[in-house]
Structure formats: C-alpha cells, structure tokens
Amino acid sequence: MNTEAIMESLFESRAPNLPADGLAEVFDRLIWCLADNGAEICKVKEKWLESDSFDRCSIALHMNETFPYETIEEMKSSFDKIVSKWPQFSDKCDEILKRRAEQNV
C-alpha cells in the first residue's frame, strides 16, 4: 500500500465529526516518521488542494508542518482557485501565505 492509499484510507475511515485539523495533525506527524521525509505526503497534500473535495482540501489546508508547492507563486495560484470555489477558506489561505512570506524574508 502506498502513502496516498494510506491517506485515502484514513480519510475514508475517519470519525464522522472529526475536524479537519484532527486528521491534518496525524498527517503532519507522519511526515517526520517516513524515510522519504514526507515527500509523498506533500505530493498528496498538493493533490488534495487541487481536488474538488471540500473535506480533502480543508485537511490539506490545516496541515502545518510544511508549505505546499515549490514557490509562493504556485501557492498563490492554487489558493486563488480554492478561494474562488470555497470563499470560506479565504482567511486560512491568507494565513498560510503570510507565514510563508515571513519565512522567505
């Protein structure tokens, strides 16, 4: 079973009322437990951000251990698409962009 399949399995079998940050925290911890330093988790995170699944996107946005995408421009482009689909993610996207900009100073 590959990392994406494990993440999908955990997503599908999560507790019904588990908040997005609950599963996001599990994925964040797994980043530091895997031999690839979470590279596959980060790929799935980006895939979920680009998906049409509100819940997957929400979980990906609540992951805090790494920033998605190689560049801040890629992140901004992705977040623009997310916010156009789901305006309620605007504050979360702005928060992540601000943290990333602070890291790049």
Contacts in CASP RR format, 6 or more apart in sequence:
PFRMAT RR
TARGET T0000
AUTHOR 0000-0000-0000
METHOD contacts of the structure
MODEL  1
MNTEAIMESLFESRAPNLPADGLAEVFDRLIWCLADNGAEICKVKEKWLE
SDSFDRCSIALHMNETFPYETIEEMKSSFDKIVSKWPQFSDKCDEILKRR
AEQNV
1 9 0 8 1.000
2 40 0 8 1.000
3 34 0 8 1.000
3 38 0 8 1.000
3 40 0 8 1.000
3 41 0 8 1.000
3 44 0 8 1.000
4 40 0 8 1.000
4 43 0 8 1.000
4 44 0 8 1.000
4 47 0 8 1.000
7 27 0 8 1.000
7 41 0 8 1.000
7 44 0 8 1.000
10 23 0 8 1.000
10 26 0 8 1.000
11 23 0 8 1.000
11 55 0 8 1.000
11 56 0 8 1.000
11 59 0 8 1.000
14 23 0 8 1.000
20 55 0 8 1.000
20 58 0 8 1.000
20 59 0 8 1.000
20 61 0 8 1.000
20 62 0 8 1.000
21 62 0 8 1.000
22 62 0 8 1.000
23 59 0 8 1.000
24 59 0 8 1.000
24 60 0 8 1.000
24 61 0 8 1.000
24 62 0 8 1.000
24 63 0 8 1.000
24 64 0 8 1.000
25 62 0 8 1.000
27 41 0 8 1.000
27 45 0 8 1.000
27 59 0 8 1.000
27 63 0 8 1.000
28 63 0 8 1.000
28 64 0 8 1.000
28 65 0 8 1.000
30 38 0 8 1.000
30 41 0 8 1.000
31 37 0 8 1.000
31 38 0 8 1.000
31 41 0 8 1.000
31 42 0 8 1.000
31 65 0 8 1.000
31 66 0 8 1.000
32 38 0 8 1.000
32 65 0 8 1.000
34 40 0 8 1.000
34 41 0 8 1.000
38 66 0 8 1.000
42 66 0 8 1.000
42 68 0 8 1.000
45 60 0 8 1.000
45 63 0 8 1.000
45 66 0 8 1.000
45 68 0 8 1.000
46 60 0 8 1.000
46 68 0 8 1.000
46 69 0 8 1.000
46 78 0 8 1.000
48 56 0 8 1.000
48 57 0 8 1.000
48 59 0 8 1.000
48 60 0 8 1.000
49 57 0 8 1.000
49 60 0 8 1.000
49 61 0 8 1.000
49 68 0 8 1.000
49 78 0 8 1.000
49 82 0 8 1.000
50 78 0 8 1.000
50 81 0 8 1.000
51 57 0 8 1.000
52 85 0 8 1.000
54 86 0 8 1.000
57 82 0 8 1.000
57 86 0 8 1.000
57 89 0 8 1.000
58 89 0 8 1.000
60 68 0 8 1.000
61 82 0 8 1.000
61 89 0 8 1.000
61 92 0 8 1.000
61 93 0 8 1.000
61 96 0 8 1.000
62 92 0 8 1.000
67 75 0 8 1.000
67 96 0 8 1.000
67 99 0 8 1.000
67 100 0 8 1.000
67 103 0 8 1.000
68 75 0 8 1.000
68 78 0 8 1.000
69 75 0 8 1.000
69 78 0 8 1.000
72 97 0 8 1.000
72 100 0 8 1.000
72 101 0 8 1.000
72 104 0 8 1.000
75 96 0 8 1.000
75 97 0 8 1.000
75 100 0 8 1.000
76 97 0 8 1.000
79 89 0 8 1.000
79 93 0 8 1.000
79 96 0 8 1.000
79 97 0 8 1.000
82 89 0 8 1.000
82 93 0 8 1.000
83 89 0 8 1.000
83 90 0 8 1.000
83 93 0 8 1.000
END
